[in-house]
């Protein structure tokens, strides 16, 4: 008998992954509860497992109290009576009296013990599952689809079943019973019915974890993911940086022949992925985030509410906005600012209209009484005048031309009267740019137009955008 019960306890512990002592404790509580129900007594019972006999012995416990009379004879014992039974006991001690279990432990008691034991084991198992999975929140887990209930997928993850709600699935995903899937553990909830593990395939962090599994440089910390924006099932933008100047973060994520990013794309059922370099300069970062569209310039319109204007050529407007506004929306989420995209023509019209309004409202102002509105309008005009009538200076970056125009040196005649030292103080003016400026200042009659783009030999490569499997 002893060996049979011990073997059953050991087997139950291995199957459920529960410690042997927890099983024995549950068995003791179950036997005590069964005795209480069968005897229909208000007495206090406790069970103790006897490994030598292979049985759970049930005892009636009573507390020793002072005085010859006791208030509750079922659970209390007077000090005098207790000392006759066990000399040396004191007030507050507990005495246990064994019960003969054989006469009354029949079928009903056994069934009651089984119910209590099952409940205790479930509680222990629930606690073990919660402890195991709560430490794995944010990690990817493999599982098999067990069944589907109203678009929610029940996934067998080994020791328990996890739930993949419809809200955490990517758009267009469909699963069938028996399919294998990977998902991220989003949350572990503990309730009266047990521990519930929630999974997600739509969270942006799921993409980051997939890249961490596919890209060794991300796993070891050489390449980092700065931020990520995602519309699950359609498109993801991810900004990466490298802690080692010899490691290209974009190339590391793409892999040889695009194998790494293609593996992530296959797991996401063809979702497009744009990999862009993270840059500390906000304007340059915005330009990278809007790739593959080309951006003329970026202007911060309201720093408090984090709004900025993005000026693009006419032929780049639709590409910048993207299908249903997806490109600019994801770029705004990536940089954390709200982006207002405007074409060059629209921006010029707005500036001209503002100038006309300012001139009409402030016509013939008295000397020294210029209004604050007029001053602000003039400042806006001065700030954007270079953009409206930038000269075409071959070989000179557009930013340098803007800076020169704002200083009033936007014509060959004005530039001819400026010394080389003064020009060298303008950001971006080096020996080669200075030579181009001098050549242009000696050729009057240049027509106003769009400033030339900076030569490739004097600039860094533009922001790159890698889309799933393309370099």
C-alpha positions as CSV (number, residue, x, y, z in Angstrom):
1,X,0.0,0.0,0.0
2,X,2.8,2.4,0.9
3,X,4.6,1.9,-2.4
4,X,1.4,2.2,-4.5
5,X,0.4,5.6,-3.0
6,X,3.9,7.0,-3.1
7,X,4.2,5.9,-6.8
8,X,0.9,7.6,-7.6
9,X,2.1,10.8,-5.9
10,X,5.4,10.7,-7.8
11,X,3.6,10.1,-11.1
12,X,1.1,12.9,-10.5
13,X,3.9,15.3,-9.7
14,X,5.8,14.4,-12.9
15,X,2.7,14.7,-15.1
16,X,1.6,18.0,-13.8
17,X,5.1,19.4,-13.1
18,X,4.1,19.9,-9.4
19,X,6.4,19.4,-6.5
20,X,5.9,16.2,-4.5
21,X,5.3,18.1,-1.2
22,X,2.5,20.1,-2.9
23,X,0.7,16.9,-3.9
24,X,1.0,15.4,-0.4
25,X,-0.3,18.6,1.1
26,X,-3.3,18.6,-1.2
27,X,-4.0,15.0,-0.4
28,X,-3.9,15.7,3.4
29,X,-6.3,18.6,3.0
30,X,-8.6,16.5,0.8
31,X,-8.8,13.7,3.4
32,X,-9.5,16.2,6.2
33,X,-12.3,17.8,4.2
34,X,-13.8,14.4,3.4
35,X,-13.8,13.4,7.1
36,X,-15.5,16.6,8.1
37,X,-18.2,16.1,5.5
38,X,-18.9,12.5,6.3
39,X,-19.0,13.0,10.0
40,X,-21.0,16.2,9.6
41,X,-19.2,17.6,12.5
42,X,-18.0,21.1,13.4
43,X,-14.8,19.7,14.8
44,X,-11.5,20.8,13.3
45,X,-9.7,18.0,11.3
46,X,-6.2,17.8,9.9
47,X,-4.6,15.2,7.8
48,X,-1.0,13.9,8.0
49,X,0.6,11.6,5.4
50,X,2.4,8.6,7.0
51,X,5.0,7.3,4.5
52,X,5.6,4.1,6.5
53,X,2.0,3.1,6.3
54,X,1.3,4.7,3.0
55,X,-1.8,6.3,4.3
56,X,-3.2,9.7,5.2
57,X,-4.1,9.7,8.9
58,X,-6.9,12.1,10.0
59,X,-6.8,13.8,13.4
60,X,-9.2,15.9,15.4
61,X,-7.3,18.9,16.8
62,X,-8.2,20.9,19.9
63,X,-6.7,24.0,21.4
64,X,-5.8,24.1,25.1
65,X,-7.5,26.9,27.0
66,X,-7.4,28.2,30.6
67,X,-10.1,27.3,33.1
68,X,-12.1,24.2,34.0
69,X,-14.9,25.1,31.6
70,X,-14.5,25.6,27.9
71,X,-16.7,27.6,25.5
72,X,-16.4,25.2,22.5
73,X,-15.8,21.6,23.5
74,X,-15.5,20.5,19.9
75,X,-12.4,22.6,19.3
76,X,-11.2,23.4,22.8
77,X,-9.8,21.5,25.8
78,X,-9.3,22.7,29.4
79,X,-5.8,22.9,30.7
80,X,-6.4,20.4,33.5
81,X,-7.8,17.8,31.1
82,X,-5.0,18.4,28.6
83,X,-2.3,17.9,31.2
84,X,-3.8,14.6,32.2
85,X,-3.4,13.5,28.6
86,X,-0.1,15.1,27.8
87,X,1.8,16.5,30.8
88,X,3.7,19.7,30.2
89,X,1.3,21.3,27.7
90,X,0.3,24.9,28.2
91,X,-2.4,27.3,27.2
92,X,-2.5,27.8,23.4
93,X,-1.0,24.4,22.5
94,X,-2.8,22.2,20.1
95,X,-3.5,18.5,20.7
96,X,-4.4,16.1,17.9
97,X,-6.5,13.0,18.5
98,X,-6.4,10.3,15.8
99,X,-9.6,9.1,14.2
100,X,-10.4,5.6,12.9
101,X,-10.9,6.3,9.2
102,X,-11.8,2.8,8.1
103,X,-15.4,2.7,9.4
104,X,-16.6,5.9,7.7
105,X,-14.2,6.4,4.7
106,X,-16.5,4.9,2.1
107,X,-17.4,5.8,-1.5
108,X,-18.9,9.3,-0.8
109,X,-15.9,10.2,1.3
110,X,-13.5,9.0,-1.4
111,X,-15.4,11.0,-4.0
112,X,-15.2,14.1,-1.8
113,X,-11.5,13.6,-1.3
114,X,-11.0,13.3,-5.0
115,X,-12.8,16.6,-5.7
116,X,-10.8,18.5,-3.1
117,X,-7.6,16.9,-4.3
118,X,-8.3,17.8,-8.0
119,X,-9.1,21.4,-7.0
120,X,-5.9,21.8,-5.0
121,X,-3.8,20.3,-7.8
122,X,-5.4,22.7,-10.3
123,X,-4.7,25.7,-8.0
124,X,-1.1,24.5,-7.7
125,X,-0.8,24.0,-11.4
126,X,-2.3,27.4,-12.1
127,X,0.3,29.1,-9.9
128,X,3.1,27.2,-11.6
129,X,1.9,28.2,-15.1
130,X,1.5,31.9,-14.0
131,X,5.0,32.0,-12.5
132,X,6.5,30.3,-15.6
133,X,4.8,32.5,-18.3
134,X,4.8,35.9,-16.5
135,X,8.6,36.0,-16.7
136,X,8.4,35.3,-20.5
137,X,6.1,38.3,-21.4
138,X,7.5,40.0,-24.5
139,X,9.2,36.9,-25.9
140,X,8.2,34.8,-28.9
141,X,6.7,31.3,-28.3
142,X,5.9,28.5,-30.7
143,X,2.6,26.7,-30.6
144,X,0.0,24.7,-32.6
145,X,-3.5,25.8,-33.4
146,X,-5.8,23.6,-31.3
147,X,-9.2,25.2,-32.2
148,X,-10.8,28.4,-33.3
149,X,-13.6,30.1,-31.4
150,X,-15.2,33.2,-33.1
151,X,-12.0,34.1,-34.8
152,X,-10.0,33.8,-31.6
153,X,-7.4,31.2,-31.9
154,X,-6.7,28.7,-29.1
155,X,-3.0,27.7,-29.2
156,X,-1.4,24.7,-27.5
157,X,1.9,26.0,-26.1
158,X,2.9,22.9,-24.2
159,X,1.8,23.1,-20.5
160,X,-1.2,25.2,-21.2
161,X,-3.4,26.7,-23.8
162,X,-2.9,30.3,-24.9
163,X,-5.3,32.7,-26.5
164,X,-4.6,34.7,-29.7
165,X,-7.6,37.2,-29.9
166,X,-8.8,38.5,-33.2
167,X,-7.7,42.0,-32.2
168,X,-4.1,40.8,-32.0
169,X,-4.0,39.1,-35.4
170,X,-2.6,40.7,-38.5
171,X,-5.1,41.8,-41.2
172,X,-5.8,39.0,-43.6
173,X,-4.4,36.2,-41.5
174,X,-6.3,32.9,-41.5
175,X,-5.4,29.9,-39.4
176,X,-6.6,26.3,-39.4
177,X,-6.5,23.5,-36.8
178,X,-3.1,22.0,-36.6
179,X,-1.2,25.0,-38.1
180,X,2.0,25.9,-36.4
181,X,2.5,29.6,-35.5
182,X,4.8,31.9,-33.7
183,X,3.5,34.8,-31.6
184,X,4.6,37.1,-28.8
185,X,3.4,36.6,-25.2
186,X,1.6,39.8,-24.6
187,X,0.1,39.3,-21.1
188,X,-0.5,36.7,-18.5
189,X,-3.7,37.0,-16.5
190,X,-4.7,35.2,-13.4
191,X,-8.4,34.7,-12.7
192,X,-10.7,32.3,-11.0
193,X,-10.7,29.9,-13.9
194,X,-6.9,29.7,-14.1
195,X,-4.0,31.5,-15.7
196,X,-4.7,32.8,-19.2
197,X,-1.8,33.5,-21.6
198,X,-2.6,36.2,-24.2
199,X,-0.6,36.1,-27.5
200,X,-0.1,38.8,-30.1
201,X,1.1,38.9,-33.7
202,X,-0.1,42.5,-34.4
203,X,2.1,44.3,-31.8
204,X,5.0,46.3,-33.2
205,X,7.3,44.6,-30.6
206,X,6.6,41.3,-32.4
207,X,8.5,42.5,-35.5
208,X,11.4,43.7,-33.3
209,X,11.6,40.3,-31.7
210,X,11.6,38.6,-35.1
211,X,14.5,40.7,-36.2
212,X,16.3,39.9,-33.0
213,X,16.0,36.2,-33.8
214,X,17.1,36.6,-37.4
215,X,19.9,39.2,-37.0
216,X,22.8,38.2,-34.8
217,X,24.0,41.8,-34.6
218,X,20.7,42.8,-33.0
219,X,20.9,39.9,-30.6
220,X,24.4,40.7,-29.4
221,X,23.7,44.5,-29.2
222,X,25.9,45.7,-32.0
223,X,22.9,46.9,-34.0
224,X,20.0,48.5,-32.1
225,X,16.4,49.2,-33.0
226,X,15.7,52.8,-32.1
227,X,12.0,53.0,-32.9
228,X,9.3,51.2,-34.9
229,X,5.9,52.0,-36.4
230,X,3.6,49.4,-37.8
231,X,0.2,48.8,-39.4
232,X,-0.1,45.1,-38.9
233,X,-0.5,43.0,-42.0
234,X,0.4,45.9,-44.4
235,X,3.6,47.9,-43.6
236,X,6.3,48.4,-41.0
237,X,8.9,51.1,-40.7
238,X,11.9,50.4,-38.5
239,X,14.7,52.7,-37.6
240,X,18.1,51.1,-36.8
241,X,21.5,52.3,-35.7
242,X,24.9,50.7,-35.2
243,X,27.2,51.0,-32.2
244,X,30.2,49.9,-34.4
245,X,31.2,52.2,-37.2
246,X,32.3,49.2,-39.3
247,X,28.9,47.6,-39.1
248,X,26.2,48.8,-41.5
249,X,22.9,48.5,-39.6
250,X,20.7,48.4,-42.7
251,X,22.9,45.8,-44.4
252,X,22.9,43.7,-41.2
253,X,19.1,43.6,-41.1
254,X,18.7,42.9,-44.8
255,X,21.3,40.1,-44.9
256,X,23.1,38.5,-47.8
257,X,20.7,38.6,-50.8
258,X,18.0,39.8,-48.5
259,X,17.7,36.5,-46.6
260,X,17.2,38.0,-43.1
261,X,14.5,40.5,-44.0
262,X,12.8,38.0,-46.3
263,X,12.5,35.5,-43.4
264,X,10.7,38.1,-41.3
265,X,8.5,39.1,-44.3
266,X,7.5,35.4,-44.8
267,X,6.6,35.1,-41.1
268,X,4.4,38.2,-41.4
269,X,2.7,36.8,-44.6
270,X,4.2,39.3,-47.0
271,X,4.0,42.5,-44.9
272,X,6.2,45.2,-46.4
273,X,9.2,46.4,-44.2
274,X,11.0,49.7,-44.6
275,X,14.4,49.7,-42.8
276,X,15.8,53.2,-42.4
277,X,18.9,54.6,-40.6
278,X,18.2,56.5,-37.4
279,X,19.7,60.0,-37.3
280,X,20.0,62.5,-34.5
281,X,19.2,65.4,-36.7
282,X,15.3,65.6,-36.7
283,X,15.0,67.0,-40.2
284,X,17.2,64.4,-41.7
285,X,15.4,61.7,-39.7
286,X,12.1,62.8,-41.1
287,X,13.5,62.7,-44.6
288,X,14.7,59.1,-44.0
289,X,11.4,58.1,-42.5
290,X,9.5,59.3,-45.6
291,X,11.7,57.4,-48.0
292,X,11.4,56.5,-50.8
293,X,9.9,59.9,-51.4
294,X,12.3,62.9,-51.9
295,X,11.8,65.8,-49.5
296,X,12.8,69.4,-50.3
297,X,12.9,70.6,-46.7
298,X,11.4,70.3,-43.3
299,X,10.0,73.2,-41.2
300,X,9.0,73.0,-37.5
301,X,5.7,74.8,-37.4
302,X,4.7,74.2,-33.7
303,X,7.3,72.7,-31.4
304,X,4.9,72.6,-28.4
305,X,2.4,70.3,-30.1
306,X,5.1,68.6,-32.2
307,X,3.9,69.6,-35.6
308,X,6.1,70.2,-38.7
309,X,5.6,70.9,-42.3
310,X,7.2,68.8,-45.0
311,X,7.8,70.5,-48.3
312,X,8.1,68.2,-51.3
313,X,8.2,68.6,-55.1
314,X,4.9,68.3,-57.0
315,X,5.8,64.9,-58.5
316,X,6.7,63.5,-55.0
317,X,3.5,64.5,-53.2
318,X,1.5,61.3,-53.8
319,X,4.5,59.1,-53.1
320,X,5.2,61.0,-49.8
321,X,1.6,60.6,-48.6
322,X,1.3,57.0,-49.7
323,X,-1.7,54.8,-50.2
324,X,-4.5,56.0,-47.9
325,X,-1.9,58.3,-46.2
326,X,0.0,55.3,-44.9
327,X,3.5,56.4,-45.6
328,X,3.3,59.8,-43.9
329,X,1.2,58.3,-41.1
330,X,3.8,55.7,-40.2
331,X,6.6,58.2,-40.6
332,X,4.9,60.5,-38.1
333,X,4.5,57.6,-35.7
334,X,8.2,56.7,-36.1
335,X,9.6,60.2,-35.4
336,X,6.9,61.1,-32.8
337,X,5.7,64.3,-34.7
338,X,2.6,65.1,-36.7
339,X,3.7,65.8,-40.3
340,X,1.8,68.1,-42.7
341,X,2.9,67.4,-46.2
342,X,2.7,70.3,-48.7
343,X,3.9,70.7,-52.3
344,X,6.3,73.5,-53.2
345,X,3.6,75.2,-55.2
346,X,1.1,75.2,-52.4
347,X,3.7,76.6,-50.0
348,X,4.6,79.4,-52.3
349,X,1.0,80.3,-52.7
350,X,0.5,80.4,-49.0
351,X,3.5,82.7,-48.6
352,X,2.4,85.1,-51.3
353,X,-1.1,85.2,-49.9
354,X,0.3,86.0,-46.4
355,X,2.5,88.8,-47.9
356,X,-0.5,90.3,-49.7
357,X,-2.6,90.2,-46.6
358,X,0.1,91.8,-44.6
359,X,0.6,94.6,-47.1
360,X,-3.0,95.4,-47.4
361,X,-3.7,95.4,-43.6
362,X,-0.6,97.4,-42.8
363,X,-0.7,99.9,-45.6
364,X,0.7,103.3,-44.7
365,X,1.7,102.6,-41.1
366,X,2.9,105.5,-39.0
367,X,6.6,105.8,-38.4
368,X,7.7,103.7,-35.4
369,X,4.2,102.1,-34.9
370,X,4.6,98.8,-36.8
371,X,2.2,96.3,-35.4
372,X,3.3,92.9,-34.0
373,X,1.4,91.1,-36.7
374,X,3.2,93.0,-39.4
375,X,6.6,92.3,-37.8
376,X,5.8,88.6,-37.6
377,X,4.7,88.6,-41.2
378,X,7.9,90.3,-42.3
379,X,9.9,87.8,-40.4
380,X,8.0,85.0,-42.1
381,X,8.6,86.7,-45.5
382,X,12.3,87.0,-44.8
383,X,12.6,83.4,-43.6
384,X,10.9,82.1,-46.7
385,X,12.0,84.6,-49.3
386,X,15.0,82.6,-50.2
387,X,12.8,79.6,-50.9
388,X,10.5,81.5,-53.3
389,X,13.3,83.1,-55.4
390,X,16.4,81.0,-54.9
391,X,19.0,81.6,-57.6
392,X,20.5,78.7,-59.5
393,X,24.1,78.4,-58.4
394,X,25.9,75.5,-60.1
395,X,27.8,73.3,-57.7
396,X,26.5,75.0,-54.5
397,X,24.2,73.1,-52.0
398,X,20.7,74.5,-51.6
399,X,21.2,75.1,-47.9
400,X,24.1,77.4,-48.6
401,X,22.1,79.3,-51.2
402,X,19.3,79.8,-48.7
403,X,21.7,81.1,-46.1
404,X,23.3,83.5,-48.6
405,X,19.9,84.7,-49.7
406,X,18.7,85.4,-46.2
407,X,21.9,87.6,-45.7
408,X,21.0,89.5,-48.8
409,X,23.8,88.0,-50.9
410,X,21.4,86.2,-53.3
411,X,22.6,88.0,-56.5
412,X,25.9,87.9,-58.3
413,X,26.3,91.7,-57.8
414,X,25.7,91.4,-54.0
415,X,28.0,88.5,-53.7
416,X,30.8,90.2,-55.6
417,X,31.1,92.7,-52.8
418,X,31.5,90.1,-50.0
419,X,34.9,89.1,-48.8
420,X,36.1,85.5,-48.8
421,X,36.4,85.5,-45.1
422,X,32.8,86.5,-44.6
423,X,31.6,83.8,-47.1
424,X,33.7,81.2,-45.3
425,X,31.8,81.8,-42.1
426,X,28.6,80.6,-43.7
427,X,27.9,77.0,-42.8
428,X,28.7,74.7,-45.6
429,X,31.0,77.0,-47.5
430,X,34.4,75.3,-48.1
431,X,37.1,76.0,-50.6
432,X,35.3,74.2,-53.5
433,X,31.9,75.9,-52.8
434,X,33.7,79.2,-52.4
435,X,35.2,78.8,-55.9
436,X,31.8,78.0,-57.4
437,X,30.4,81.1,-55.7
438,X,33.2,83.4,-57.0
439,X,32.6,82.0,-60.6
440,X,28.9,82.7,-60.3
441,X,29.4,86.2,-58.9
442,X,31.5,87.1,-62.0
443,X,28.7,86.1,-64.4
444,X,25.8,88.6,-63.9
445,X,22.4,88.0,-65.4
446,X,21.6,84.6,-63.9
447,X,17.8,83.9,-63.9
448,X,16.1,83.0,-60.7
449,X,15.1,79.4,-60.3
450,X,15.4,76.3,-58.2
451,X,18.7,75.9,-56.4
452,X,20.8,72.9,-57.6
453,X,21.2,69.8,-55.6
454,X,24.4,69.3,-53.8
455,X,27.0,67.3,-55.8
456,X,27.3,63.7,-54.8
457,X,31.0,64.1,-54.1
458,X,30.3,66.7,-51.4
459,X,27.4,65.1,-49.7
460,X,26.6,62.0,-47.8
461,X,24.2,59.5,-49.4
462,X,20.6,60.3,-49.0
463,X,18.4,58.4,-46.5
464,X,17.8,54.9,-47.6
465,X,14.7,52.9,-47.3
466,X,14.9,49.1,-47.6
467,X,11.6,47.4,-48.4
468,X,11.2,43.7,-47.6
469,X,14.0,41.8,-49.4
470,X,15.3,44.8,-51.6
471,X,18.7,46.5,-51.2
